[in-house]
């Protein structure tokens, strides 16, 4: 099969549409009933963020905190998307985020989501699940999101930078408005002690301080050696 034929067989990019007031694509809404019926566990840990704000970075941190001592080969032998299921992702031919989550036997389960606060499944609130929200400044988020969308066929067509930035500012992006997303989670954390609100820039500025905040929030007391190991592996 030629390269040209392979390119022609790529699925079309998804269309953006309004979903209960938030711009979404079918990859994140087609499994909606099952997403909303997810049964949270009391020891689950959710990492929430707007796209391209540091969710993957924090996922690596938590995976090392919880499992590097008991499963030292885990980081090399198991892909991150299996270690940290992407809750709302649903693509034909692949296990859904919900399926990945339900097959988990490890505890705690570390769960990734980009859902706005109003879309988080209710069981996470009922179980008082610990949630770490990661926010990043809009300029760097927009630039990173643009380059991500250019290379990711599962995202809507980005177009040129000028039109993309206008859509970003208008909230016409997958998962909606950056402003409404970070504001919604910020307001929620004021009323809930189970939310830790992190800033990407703070992680860059003083990683050890922010790692200590994460550990304190999760009730973890890792050794100095483990903290050093995590810092060396994930800081850039």
N, C-alpha and C positions, 0 to 999 in steps of 0.2 A: 504493500500500500504506500502510495507516495505521500510526502509531507503535505502537498497541496490538498489531497483527498482527506487526510486526517484533519486538517484545519477546517475543511468544509463540513465535517461531521460534528464539530463542536456544537453543543446546544446553544440556542439563542440566549442572549442575556435576558434576565427577567425584567418585567415591567414594574415600575413603582406604582403603588396605589394607596389610597387612604384606608386605614384600618383603625376604626374607632378613634379617629382624630390624629393618628400617627402614620407617617409614611412607612410602608413596609413592602416586602416582596413575598411571594408565595413560599420561598424557602424557610420562612420563619413564621408562617401562619397556617400552612396546610395541616399541621399536626396540633392545632390549637386546643382542641378538647382534651387530648392526652396531656398536653403541657399543663393546662390548668388543673388537671386532676392528679398531678404528681403528688406522691405522698412523701413529704419531707421527714427527715429524721432529726431528733434533737441535737445530734452532734454533727450534722451537715455544716459545711462552710461554703457560702456563696460569694463569688467574686463578681461584682457588677460594675459595669462601666459603659460609657459611650464607646463606639468602635474606635480603635487606634489610640486608646488612652492609657495603655499599660496593663491590660487584663492578662495578657500572656506572661508578661514579666512577673506579676504577682502570683500567677498560677505556678510558675517554676519555684518561686520562693516558698509557697505553702507546701508544695509537693516535697521539697527538700526538708522542710521543717518536720513534717509528719512521717516521712517514709525513708529518708536517706540512711537512717541507722538500722531499720528493720528490713528494708529491701534495697540494698545498695546498688543492685543492677537494674532497678526499675527505670531509672532515667535513660538508660541506654537501650533497654530491650522493649519498652512499651512506649508507643507514640503518645505525645502529650494529649491529643484529642481523646485517647482512651483513658488516660490517667485523670484528666479533668474534662468531663463531658460538657459539650456546648448545649445547654438545655434546650433551646428553641430550634436548633438546626434540624432541618428535615429535607433530605435530598434523595430522590429516587435512586435505588441501587446501593444505598449505604445505610448502615444502622442510624436511626435517629438519635438525637441527643437524649431523649427520654429512654430509648432502648438501652443505650450505653449506661445511663444512670441506674436503670432497674437491674442490670446484670451485676452491679457492683457488690462485691462481698467485703471489700476493704472498708475500714472505718477509721477516720471520718471520710465521707465523700466530699471531695472538693468539686464545686460546680461553677461553671462559667456561664454568664448571661450578659447580654446587652439590652435586656428589656427595660423600658422605662418603669419607674417605680409602681405605677398603677397596673402594670401587666404582670407583676410577679405573682406566681401561683399562691393562693391563699394559705396553703398548708405551711409555707415558710414563716408566715406571720404567726400562725397558730402555735407552731413549735418553737417560736422565738429563736429561730435559726440565726446564727451569727453571720453577718453580711459585711464584707469589706467592699466599699465603693471607691473606685479610682477615678479621679478627675484630672484632666490635662487641659492646658490653655487652648483656646479655640484656634489660634493661628497654626500651631504645630499639629493639632488634631486634623485640621482641614488639609494641610499639606500631605500628611501621612495617609489620610483617607483617600486623597486624590490618586496618589501613586499606587495604593492598594487596589483601588477600583480599576485602574488602567490595566493591571496584570491579572485581575481576577474575573474570569468569565461568568462567575456566579453572581456578579454585581451588575446593576444597571449601567448602561453606557455612560461613561463620565463626560465625554465631550472635551472641549478645551478648558483650560484653567479658569479663564474669566467667567464663563457660564457656570462652571462647577462651583466656583466661589459664591456666585449669586444664589445658587440653589442651596448651598450650605448655610448661608446667612438667612435664607428663607425657610429653613427646616425641611426642605424637600430632599431628604436623604433617608437611606434605610435606617430605621430606628428614630426617625424624626429629627426634631430640633435639638442641637447641642445644648442650647440655653435651657430649654424646658427639661431636658434630661438631667443635667447636673443640678438644676434648681429643684426639681422634684425630689431627687434623692437627698439633697441638702435639707429641705424642709422636713422630710420624713425622719431624718436622723436626729432632728431637734426633739422629737417626741418619743424616740425609741433608743434604748440603751444597747440594743443588739446590732447597731450599725457603726462601723468605724469608717470615717471619711478620710481617704488619703489623697494627696496630690502628687502627681507624677514628678513635678518639679522638686518637691521635698525629698522624694526618693533619690533624685539625682544629687541634690545639695548635701544631704547627710544620710546616707543609706543606713548606717549603723543605728542612728537615732530612730529612723522609721521602722527598721526591723525590730527594735525593742518595743515600739508601740504596737506593732502587729502581735508580737509574742505576748505582751501584757493583755491585750484585748482577747486573745485566744486562750489565755490561762496556761501558756507554755513557758517552761524554764529551760531552754536549751543551754548546753555547755558553751563556754567561750570558744572551744575548738569548733563546735558545730556552727556557731555564728560566723566565725572566720571562714570556714569552708563555704558557707552559703554566700557570703560576701564575695569571695574569690570566684565563685562559679557564675554568679548572676549579675554582678555589677559591671557596668561598662562606661 
